[in-house]
Amino acid sequence: DGDVRGFLGYAVQEHLVLEHADLKARNSMTQPDAVTPHSRGDAKLSAGQLEATLPPASWNVIRLG
């Protein structure tokens, strides 16, 4: 959760998530896309309150605009 009342008129433009079930997973020459970001994040903005589910051990970018 986040209070973003100072950003009136903004909306969630994008929620990128980088995650993998295997914490030791990595990209390699043979598997260059083993770990890639996806845009299936569930961030939403309502009445100045930003809500999003952040998966365990993940990297997230929530872009407002």
HUTASUL-V148710 format. One record per backbone hydrogen bond with DSSP energy under -1.0 kcal/mol. CO is the residue of the C=O (numbers start at 1). NH is the residue of the N-H. If there is no record, write none. Layout:
[[CO:NH] [CO:NH]]
This chain:
[[2:50] [4:7] [7:10] [11:65] [14:63] [15:41] [16:61] [17:38] [18:59] [22:25] [31:28] [31:34] [38:17] [44:51] [46:49] [48:4] [49:46] [50:2] [51:44] [59:18] [61:16] [63:13] [63:14]]
